[in-house]
Amino acid sequence: MNTENRRASPRTIAALILLSLASSRCASCVGHAVHPDAVKHNDVGNEYLRQGRCVEAEERFRLSLEYGENFEHPHNGLGMVAMLCNNDLDRAAQHFKDALTVNPDFAEAHNNLGVTFIKRDPPVYNQACEEFKAAVEIDPANLNGRENFGFCLMRRGIIEGDKDPEARKEYFREAKSQLIRLIELSPDNFNAHHHMGLMALVDKQYEIAEQGFGRCLEIDRENPVCCYNLGNVYLSTARCDEAIQSYICALRAGPQSEVAIDSRTNLGTAYELCAKKDGAIKNFLDRIKSDPGNPAHHFDLGSIYADKGLLEQAVNEWENSTKLDPLYCSAYYEVAMVANKNLDSAKTIDRCKQFVACVGERKDGPAQWADKAEQCKSLVKKLEME
């Protein structure tokens, strides 16, 4: 069985690329007068764009330009509309170039032009990196540009490093330099921690990779990409139980997302690895590998663990069931009973309340749910009085 680490795909990671919607207070305007009404219309256009009102945003930016073409910000705004609303990369790139014609030192437009190169199929990383680099050199405080620059260097290292390991080493060195600076400027930037972890994973530095993805998840608890790559660390180091938990987390990205599709594949591998350690779950292997997102399979596996006295693993699988389907009521009950047995009153109360609420919402469960719900209500009442 191949448990070699899987890298997140370019499409998964490219979703992290950031655009810059600039303020129009003319901090970056070059020695030219701008009519105050042009500034006002541009500001309204920015606000419309933040609200997703694309048509109104575009017309406000065009109103701004009626006062003169020598105002870079509405050109940038029109580029944002073209990219975000119409997915027209060519038109977006032209608008960003128009902004740079007015002001070559407009950092936000350099960053956004770089994004148009990243979003090409295939991405044009060399030109993208040049634009991100320009954004950072013009404005060292441009966090979006710095994050994108670090990402772009990392991607070049991953792709070109397959043919030239020395090139990978140099790109990674430059990427880490930018990302460390970004973390110094913005310690809670989870993407920066993810990228640091991904480079370590590619280099098989698993302890460092685990730290990077772990820090990402401390900041953004259910980040699916960080969950997925942390699962890859665990899978690469034969820690199947931890890998399973991480891939379950990654499935929350949505069943058709690329990260969820890859997670289902790797989840099957993780279960196979666990099965080799414990033959008792062999019977569930085929079902889980073919349909790892099915909460019933995880619930049944939890029951197998419980029968073997492996209550920690059982609880993990039952919790997985409710993560995949919050209305998988029986799992709440089973976790509550284990918590009560372990004298964990807080968890018993919490899971019993969740079970009762779940039964009330489902209304189509088996008859014994009513008895179990009453049992939970009595247990909650008793524990809350203690």
C-alpha positions as CSV (number, residue, x, y, z in Angstrom):
1,M,0.0,0.0,0.0
2,N,1.3,3.4,-0.9
3,T,1.1,5.8,2.0
4,E,3.4,8.5,0.5
5,N,2.2,12.0,1.2
6,R,-0.2,13.6,-1.3
7,R,0.2,17.2,-2.1
8,A,-2.8,19.5,-2.4
9,S,-3.5,20.3,-6.0
10,P,-2.9,23.8,-7.5
11,R,-6.6,24.3,-7.9
12,T,-7.2,23.7,-4.2
13,I,-4.5,26.1,-3.1
14,A,-5.2,28.7,-5.8
15,A,-8.5,29.4,-4.0
16,L,-6.4,31.1,-1.3
17,I,-5.1,33.8,-3.6
18,L,-6.1,37.3,-2.5
19,L,-7.3,40.3,-4.5
20,S,-6.7,43.9,-3.3
21,L,-9.6,46.4,-3.3
22,A,-7.8,49.7,-2.7
23,S,-9.0,52.6,-0.7
24,S,-9.3,55.7,-2.9
25,R,-7.9,58.2,-0.5
26,C,-5.1,58.7,-3.0
27,A,-2.2,57.5,-0.8
28,S,-0.8,56.0,-4.0
29,C,-1.9,58.7,-6.5
30,V,0.9,60.3,-8.4
31,G,1.1,64.1,-8.5
32,H,-2.2,64.7,-10.2
33,A,-5.4,66.3,-9.1
34,V,-8.5,64.1,-8.7
35,H,-12.0,65.6,-8.7
36,P,-13.6,64.9,-5.3
37,D,-16.7,63.5,-7.0
38,A,-14.6,61.0,-8.8
39,V,-13.3,59.9,-5.4
40,K,-16.8,59.7,-4.0
41,H,-18.1,57.6,-6.9
42,N,-15.1,55.2,-6.6
43,D,-15.8,54.8,-2.9
44,V,-19.4,53.9,-3.5
45,G,-18.3,51.5,-6.2
46,N,-15.9,49.8,-3.8
47,E,-18.8,49.4,-1.3
48,Y,-21.1,48.0,-3.9
49,L,-18.4,45.5,-4.9
50,R,-18.0,44.4,-1.3
51,Q,-21.8,43.8,-1.2
52,G,-21.7,41.8,-4.5
53,R,-23.7,44.4,-6.4
54,C,-21.6,44.0,-9.5
55,V,-23.7,46.0,-12.0
56,E,-23.9,49.1,-9.7
57,A,-20.2,48.8,-8.8
58,E,-19.2,48.8,-12.5
59,E,-21.3,51.9,-13.3
60,R,-20.0,53.8,-10.3
61,F,-16.4,53.1,-11.4
62,R,-17.3,54.3,-14.9
63,L,-18.9,57.4,-13.4
64,S,-15.7,58.1,-11.5
65,L,-13.7,57.9,-14.8
66,E,-16.0,60.4,-16.5
67,Y,-14.2,63.0,-14.4
68,G,-10.9,62.0,-16.1
69,E,-9.0,58.9,-16.9
70,N,-6.0,59.9,-14.7
71,F,-7.4,58.2,-11.6
72,E,-6.0,54.7,-11.1
73,H,-8.5,53.4,-8.5
74,P,-11.6,53.1,-10.7
75,H,-9.5,51.3,-13.3
76,N,-8.6,48.8,-10.5
77,G,-12.2,48.6,-9.5
78,L,-13.3,47.7,-13.0
79,G,-10.6,45.0,-13.1
80,M,-12.1,43.6,-9.9
81,V,-15.6,43.5,-11.4
82,A,-14.3,41.8,-14.6
83,M,-12.5,39.1,-12.5
84,L,-14.9,38.5,-9.6
85,C,-18.2,39.0,-11.3
86,N,-17.6,38.0,-14.9
87,N,-14.5,35.7,-14.7
88,D,-13.0,37.7,-17.6
89,L,-9.3,37.5,-17.0
90,D,-8.3,39.3,-20.2
91,R,-10.5,42.3,-19.5
92,A,-9.5,42.3,-15.9
93,A,-5.8,42.3,-16.8
94,Q,-6.3,45.2,-19.2
95,H,-8.0,47.3,-16.5
96,F,-5.2,46.6,-14.0
97,K,-2.7,47.6,-16.7
98,D,-4.7,50.8,-17.3
99,A,-4.4,51.6,-13.6
100,L,-0.6,51.0,-13.8
101,T,-0.3,53.3,-16.8
102,V,-1.8,56.1,-14.7
103,N,0.4,55.1,-11.6
104,P,3.2,52.6,-12.1
105,D,3.6,52.5,-8.3
106,F,0.1,51.3,-7.5
107,A,0.8,48.2,-5.4
108,E,-2.8,46.9,-5.4
109,A,-3.0,46.9,-9.2
110,H,0.3,45.0,-9.4
111,N,-1.1,42.4,-6.9
112,N,-4.3,42.1,-8.8
113,L,-2.6,41.8,-12.2
114,G,-0.5,39.0,-10.6
115,V,-3.8,37.2,-9.6
116,T,-4.9,37.2,-13.3
117,F,-1.7,35.3,-14.2
118,I,-2.3,32.8,-11.3
119,K,-5.9,32.1,-12.4
120,R,-4.9,31.2,-16.0
121,D,-5.1,27.6,-17.0
122,P,-2.3,26.7,-16.7
123,P,-1.1,29.4,-14.3
124,V,1.7,31.7,-15.5
125,Y,3.7,31.7,-12.3
126,N,6.7,33.6,-13.5
127,Q,4.8,36.7,-14.5
128,A,2.5,36.4,-11.4
129,C,5.5,36.3,-9.1
130,E,7.0,39.4,-10.8
131,E,3.8,41.4,-10.2
132,F,3.5,40.2,-6.5
133,K,7.1,41.1,-6.0
134,A,6.5,44.6,-7.4
135,A,3.5,45.1,-5.1
136,V,5.6,44.2,-2.0
137,E,8.6,46.4,-3.1
138,I,6.3,49.3,-3.6
139,D,4.4,48.8,-0.4
140,P,6.0,46.4,2.2
141,A,2.7,46.6,4.2
142,N,0.7,45.1,1.4
143,L,-0.2,41.9,3.1
144,N,-2.2,40.4,0.2
145,G,0.7,41.0,-2.1
146,R,3.2,39.4,0.3
147,E,1.0,36.4,0.9
148,N,0.5,35.9,-2.8
149,F,4.2,36.4,-3.5
150,G,5.1,33.7,-0.9
151,F,2.4,31.4,-2.4
152,C,3.7,31.9,-5.9
153,L,7.3,31.2,-5.0
154,M,6.1,28.0,-3.2
155,R,4.1,26.8,-6.2
156,R,7.1,27.4,-8.5
157,G,9.2,25.4,-6.1
158,I,6.8,22.5,-6.0
159,I,6.3,22.4,-9.8
160,E,9.8,23.1,-11.1
161,G,11.5,21.2,-8.3
162,D,10.3,17.9,-9.7
163,K,12.9,18.4,-12.4
164,D,15.4,20.5,-10.6
165,P,15.8,19.9,-6.8
166,E,18.1,22.8,-6.4
167,A,15.6,25.2,-8.0
168,R,13.0,23.9,-5.5
169,K,15.4,24.6,-2.6
170,E,15.9,28.2,-3.8
171,Y,12.2,28.9,-4.4
172,F,11.3,27.4,-1.0
173,R,14.0,29.5,0.7
174,E,12.6,32.7,-0.9
175,A,9.0,31.7,-0.2
176,K,9.8,31.0,3.5
177,S,11.4,34.4,3.8
178,Q,8.3,36.1,2.6
179,L,5.9,34.0,4.7
180,I,7.9,34.4,7.9
181,R,7.8,38.2,7.3
182,L,4.1,37.9,6.7
183,I,3.7,36.0,10.0
184,E,5.7,38.7,11.8
185,L,3.3,41.3,10.4
186,S,0.2,39.2,10.8
187,P,0.6,36.3,13.2
188,D,-2.9,35.0,12.7
189,N,-2.6,34.6,8.9
190,F,-3.5,30.9,8.6
191,N,-2.6,30.7,4.9
192,A,1.0,31.6,5.7
193,H,1.2,28.8,8.3
194,H,-0.4,26.4,5.8
195,H,2.1,27.3,3.1
196,M,5.0,26.8,5.6
197,G,3.6,23.4,6.5
198,L,3.1,22.4,2.8
199,M,6.7,23.1,1.9
200,A,7.8,21.0,4.9
201,L,5.5,18.2,3.8
202,V,6.9,18.3,0.3
203,D,10.4,18.0,1.8
204,K,9.3,15.2,4.1
205,Q,10.0,17.3,7.2
206,Y,6.9,15.9,9.0
207,E,7.4,17.4,12.4
208,I,7.7,20.9,11.0
209,A,4.7,20.3,8.6
210,E,2.6,19.1,11.5
211,Q,3.4,22.3,13.4
212,G,2.4,24.5,10.4
213,F,-0.9,22.8,9.7
214,G,-1.6,22.6,13.5
215,R,-1.1,26.3,13.8
216,C,-3.3,26.9,10.9
217,L,-6.1,24.9,12.6
218,E,-5.6,26.8,15.9
219,I,-6.5,29.9,14.0
220,D,-9.1,28.5,11.7
221,R,-10.4,25.3,13.4
222,E,-12.1,23.6,10.5
223,N,-10.0,24.9,7.6
224,P,-10.5,22.0,5.1
225,V,-7.1,22.4,3.3
226,C,-5.2,22.4,6.5
227,C,-7.2,19.4,7.8
228,Y,-6.4,17.6,4.5
229,N,-2.7,18.2,4.6
230,L,-2.4,17.5,8.3
231,G,-4.0,14.1,7.4
232,N,-1.3,13.6,4.8
233,V,1.3,14.2,7.5
234,Y,-0.3,11.6,9.7
235,L,-0.8,9.1,6.8
236,S,2.9,9.5,5.8
237,T,3.9,8.7,9.3
238,A,1.5,5.7,9.7
239,R,-0.7,7.4,12.3
240,C,-3.9,6.1,10.8
241,D,-6.3,7.2,13.6
242,E,-5.2,10.8,13.5
243,A,-5.3,10.7,9.7
244,I,-8.9,9.6,9.7
245,Q,-9.9,12.5,12.0
246,S,-8.2,15.0,9.7
247,Y,-9.7,13.7,6.5
248,I,-13.2,13.7,8.2
249,C,-12.6,17.4,9.0
250,A,-11.6,18.0,5.3
251,L,-14.8,16.5,4.0
252,R,-16.7,19.5,5.4
253,A,-15.5,21.4,2.4
254,G,-18.4,20.0,0.4
255,P,-18.7,16.6,-1.4
256,Q,-17.8,18.0,-4.8
257,S,-14.8,20.1,-3.8
258,E,-11.4,18.9,-4.9
259,V,-10.1,18.7,-1.3
260,A,-13.1,16.6,-0.3
261,I,-12.6,14.2,-3.3
262,D,-8.9,13.8,-2.4
263,S,-9.8,13.3,1.2
264,R,-12.2,10.5,0.5
265,T,-9.5,8.7,-1.4
266,N,-6.9,9.1,1.4
267,L,-9.5,8.3,4.0
268,G,-9.9,4.9,2.4
269,T,-6.1,4.5,2.6
270,A,-6.0,5.5,6.2
271,Y,-8.7,2.9,7.1
272,E,-6.8,0.3,5.2
273,L,-3.7,1.1,7.3
274,C,-5.8,0.8,10.5
275,A,-7.2,-2.4,9.3
276,K,-3.8,-3.9,9.0
277,K,-3.2,-3.1,12.6
278,D,-6.6,-4.4,13.7
279,G,-8.2,-7.2,11.7
280,A,-11.6,-6.6,13.5
281,I,-12.5,-3.8,11.2
282,K,-11.7,-5.7,8.0
283,N,-15.4,-6.3,7.4
284,F,-16.0,-2.5,7.2
285,L,-13.0,-1.7,5.0
286,D,-14.7,-2.2,1.6
287,R,-17.8,-0.2,2.6
288,I,-15.8,2.7,4.0
289,K,-13.3,2.9,1.1
290,S,-16.2,3.0,-1.4
291,D,-18.3,5.5,0.6
292,P,-16.2,7.1,3.3
293,G,-18.6,10.0,3.7
294,N,-21.4,7.8,4.8
295,P,-22.2,8.5,8.5
296,A,-23.7,5.0,9.0
297,H,-20.4,3.3,8.2
298,H,-18.6,5.4,10.8
299,F,-21.4,4.7,13.4
300,D,-21.1,0.9,12.7
301,L,-17.3,1.0,13.0
302,G,-17.7,2.9,16.3
303,S,-20.0,0.0,17.5
304,I,-17.3,-2.5,16.6
305,Y,-14.7,-0.6,18.6
306,A,-17.1,-0.4,21.5
307,D,-17.6,-4.1,21.5
308,K,-13.9,-4.6,21.7
309,G,-13.7,-2.2,24.6
310,L,-11.9,0.5,22.6
311,L,-14.1,3.3,23.7
312,E,-11.9,6.2,22.7
313,Q,-11.8,5.0,19.1
314,A,-15.6,4.3,19.3
315,V,-16.4,7.8,20.5
316,N,-14.2,9.2,17.7
317,E,-16.2,7.3,15.0
318,W,-19.5,8.3,16.6
319,E,-18.5,11.9,16.6
320,N,-17.5,11.5,13.0
321,S,-21.0,10.4,12.2
322,T,-22.5,13.6,13.6
323,K,-19.9,15.7,11.8
324,L,-20.9,14.2,8.5
325,D,-24.6,14.3,9.4
326,P,-25.7,16.5,12.4
327,L,-29.0,14.6,12.4
328,Y,-27.5,11.2,12.9
329,C,-29.1,11.1,16.4
330,S,-28.0,7.7,17.7
331,A,-24.4,8.8,17.7
332,Y,-25.1,11.6,20.2
333,Y,-26.7,9.0,22.5
334,E,-23.9,6.6,22.4
335,V,-21.3,9.3,23.1
336,A,-23.4,10.5,26.0
337,M,-23.5,7.0,27.5
338,V,-19.8,6.6,27.3
339,A,-19.3,10.1,28.8
340,N,-21.6,9.2,31.7
341,K,-19.7,6.0,32.3
342,N,-16.5,8.0,32.4
343,L,-18.1,10.4,34.9
344,D,-17.7,13.3,32.4
345,S,-20.9,15.2,33.5
346,A,-20.4,18.2,31.1
347,K,-20.1,16.0,28.0
348,T,-22.9,13.8,29.1
349,I,-25.2,16.7,29.5
350,D,-24.1,18.3,26.2
351,R,-24.5,15.1,24.1
352,C,-27.8,14.1,25.8
353,K,-29.2,17.6,25.0
354,Q,-28.1,17.2,21.4
355,F,-29.7,13.8,21.2
356,V,-33.0,15.1,22.6
357,A,-32.9,18.0,20.2
358,C,-32.0,15.8,17.3
359,V,-34.9,13.4,18.0
360,G,-37.3,16.3,18.2
361,E,-36.1,17.5,14.8
362,R,-36.1,14.2,13.0
363,K,-39.5,12.9,14.2
364,D,-39.0,9.8,11.9
365,G,-36.7,7.7,14.2
366,P,-37.4,4.3,15.6
367,A,-39.7,3.9,18.6
368,Q,-36.9,3.3,21.1
369,W,-35.6,6.8,20.5
370,A,-38.5,8.1,22.7
371,D,-37.4,5.9,25.6
372,K,-33.7,7.0,25.1
373,A,-34.8,10.6,25.0
374,E,-36.6,10.3,28.3
375,Q,-33.5,8.5,29.7
376,C,-31.4,11.4,28.6
377,K,-33.7,14.0,30.0
378,S,-33.7,12.3,33.4
379,L,-29.9,12.0,33.3
380,V,-29.5,15.7,32.4
381,K,-31.9,16.7,35.2
382,K,-30.0,14.6,37.8
383,L,-26.5,15.8,36.7
384,E,-27.5,19.5,36.6
385,M,-28.8,19.2,40.2
386,E,-25.5,17.8,41.5
